[in-house]
Amino acid sequence: MDDFDQECINDFIEESIENLDLLDDAFVILDEAQNTTHNQMKMFLTRMGKNAKFMITGDPGQIDLPRRVISGLKEAILVLGSLKGIGMIYLDDKDVIRHRLVKQVIEAYKQTEHHN
């Protein structure tokens, strides 16, 4: 994906989030959050209304943002990790429940990445 396409996608996401009202009595899942920017993550999190629960998922090892853009997920882990009321769960290859080959693929890449 080139920078222009990524910029268009980011603009669309930011505009969509900006137009949201507070989300009261809602359970909201933000998936692939590793590809959010600082502004997108902040806008998303500040839409939390009364009795709302937000779940954010993502893999900090699979960021598709341009090189100079900091992942909103990575930043949120650092900035918000110690706040009361926020919990974080970290998963690894032992948690993958897919085709049996997926675990082997993950392990093969892990071995290659450790040698580089």
The 8 nearest C-alpha neighbors of each residue, nearest first, counted from 0:
[[1, 4, 5, 2, 3, 63, 64, 65],
 [0, 2, 4, 3, 5, 6, 65, 64],
 [1, 3, 5, 4, 6, 0, 65, 7],
 [4, 2, 6, 5, 1, 7, 0, 8],
 [5, 3, 7, 6, 1, 2, 0, 8],
 [6, 4, 2, 8, 7, 3, 9, 1],
 [5, 7, 9, 3, 4, 8, 2, 10],
 [8, 6, 10, 4, 5, 9, 11, 3],
 [7, 9, 5, 11, 6, 10, 12, 4],
 [8, 10, 6, 12, 11, 7, 5, 13],
 [11, 9, 7, 13, 8, 12, 6, 14],
 [10, 12, 8, 14, 9, 13, 15, 7],
 [13, 11, 15, 9, 14, 10, 16, 8],
 [14, 12, 10, 16, 15, 11, 39, 17],
 [13, 15, 17, 11, 12, 16, 10, 18],
 [16, 14, 12, 18, 13, 17, 11, 19],
 [15, 17, 13, 19, 18, 14, 12, 43],
 [18, 16, 14, 15, 19, 13, 42, 20],
 [19, 17, 16, 15, 14, 20, 13, 21],
 [20, 18, 16, 17, 21, 15, 46, 22],
 [19, 21, 22, 18, 46, 17, 16, 48],
 [22, 20, 46, 48, 47, 23, 19, 45],
 [21, 23, 48, 47, 25, 46, 20, 51],
 [24, 22, 48, 49, 25, 51, 50, 21],
 [25, 23, 50, 51, 49, 22, 26, 48],
 [26, 24, 51, 23, 22, 27, 52, 50],
 [25, 27, 52, 53, 51, 28, 24, 54],
 [26, 28, 53, 25, 54, 52, 29, 51],
 [29, 27, 54, 55, 53, 30, 26, 56],
 [28, 30, 55, 32, 56, 54, 27, 31],
 [29, 31, 56, 32, 55, 28, 57, 54],
 [32, 30, 57, 33, 56, 34, 29, 58],
 [33, 31, 57, 34, 35, 30, 72, 56],
 [32, 34, 72, 57, 31, 59, 62, 70],
 [35, 33, 32, 62, 64, 63, 70, 31],
 [36, 34, 71, 32, 33, 39, 70, 40],
 [35, 37, 71, 39, 70, 38, 40, 69],
 [36, 38, 71, 40, 39, 41, 70, 35],
 [39, 37, 41, 36, 40, 42, 71, 13],
 [38, 40, 36, 42, 41, 37, 35, 13],
 [41, 39, 43, 71, 37, 42, 38, 35],
 [40, 42, 38, 44, 43, 39, 45, 37],
 [43, 41, 39, 45, 40, 44, 38, 16],
 [42, 44, 40, 41, 46, 45, 39, 16],
 [43, 45, 41, 46, 42, 47, 40, 53],
 [44, 46, 42, 47, 43, 41, 21, 48],
 [47, 45, 21, 44, 43, 22, 48, 42],
 [48, 46, 22, 45, 21, 44, 51, 23],
 [49, 47, 23, 22, 21, 51, 46, 50],
 [48, 50, 23, 51, 24, 47, 22, 21],
 [49, 51, 24, 23, 48, 52, 25, 47],
 [52, 50, 25, 24, 49, 23, 48, 26],
 [51, 53, 26, 25, 27, 54, 50, 47],
 [54, 52, 27, 26, 28, 55, 51, 47],
 [53, 55, 28, 27, 29, 56, 52, 26],
 [54, 56, 29, 28, 30, 53, 32, 57],
 [57, 55, 30, 32, 31, 29, 54, 58],
 [56, 58, 31, 32, 33, 30, 59, 55],
 [57, 59, 60, 61, 33, 31, 56, 62],
 [60, 58, 33, 61, 62, 73, 57, 72],
 [59, 61, 58, 62, 33, 57, 63, 73],
 [62, 60, 58, 59, 63, 33, 57, 34],
 [61, 63, 33, 34, 64, 60, 59, 70],
 [62, 64, 34, 61, 65, 33, 66, 0],
 [65, 63, 62, 34, 68, 66, 70, 5],
 [64, 66, 68, 67, 63, 2, 5, 69],
 [67, 65, 68, 64, 69, 63, 62, 70],
 [66, 68, 65, 69, 64, 70, 36, 63],
 [69, 67, 65, 66, 64, 70, 36, 37],
 [70, 68, 71, 36, 67, 37, 74, 73],
 [69, 71, 73, 36, 72, 33, 35, 34],
 [70, 72, 37, 36, 35, 74, 40, 73],
 [73, 71, 33, 75, 70, 74, 32, 76],
 [74, 72, 76, 70, 75, 71, 59, 77],
 [73, 75, 71, 77, 72, 76, 78, 70],
 [76, 74, 78, 72, 79, 77, 73, 71],
 [75, 77, 80, 73, 74, 79, 78, 72],
 [78, 76, 74, 75, 80, 79, 73, 81],
 [77, 79, 75, 76, 80, 74, 81, 82],
 [80, 78, 75, 82, 81, 76, 77, 85],
 [81, 79, 76, 82, 77, 78, 85, 75],
 [80, 82, 79, 83, 85, 78, 77, 86],
 [83, 81, 79, 80, 85, 84, 86, 78],
 [84, 82, 85, 81, 86, 80, 79, 87],
 [85, 83, 82, 86, 81, 80, 79, 87],
 [86, 84, 83, 82, 80, 87, 79, 81],
 [87, 85, 84, 88, 80, 83, 82, 81],
 [86, 88, 89, 85, 80, 76, 55, 54],
 [87, 89, 90, 86, 56, 91, 55, 85],
 [88, 90, 87, 91, 58, 94, 56, 57],
 [89, 91, 94, 88, 92, 93, 95, 58],
 [90, 92, 93, 94, 89, 95, 105, 58],
 [91, 93, 94, 95, 102, 105, 90, 106],
 [94, 92, 91, 95, 90, 102, 96, 105],
 [95, 93, 92, 91, 90, 96, 102, 97],
 [96, 94, 92, 93, 97, 102, 91, 101],
 [97, 95, 94, 98, 99, 93, 102, 101],
 [98, 96, 95, 99, 101, 102, 100, 94],
 [97, 99, 100, 101, 96, 102, 95, 103],
 [100, 98, 101, 102, 97, 103, 96, 95],
 [101, 99, 103, 98, 102, 104, 97, 105],
 [100, 102, 104, 103, 99, 98, 105, 97],
 [103, 101, 105, 104, 100, 99, 106, 92],
 [102, 104, 100, 106, 101, 105, 107, 99],
 [103, 105, 101, 107, 102, 106, 100, 108],
 [106, 104, 102, 108, 103, 107, 109, 101],
 [105, 107, 109, 103, 104, 108, 102, 110],
 [108, 106, 104, 110, 109, 105, 103, 111],
 [109, 107, 111, 105, 110, 106, 112, 104],
 [108, 110, 106, 112, 107, 111, 105, 113],
 [111, 109, 107, 113, 108, 112, 106, 114],
 [110, 112, 108, 114, 109, 113, 107, 115],
 [111, 113, 109, 115, 114, 110, 108, 107],
 [114, 112, 110, 111, 115, 109, 108, 107],
 [113, 115, 111, 112, 110, 109, 108, 107],
 [114, 112, 113, 111, 110, 109, 108, 107]]
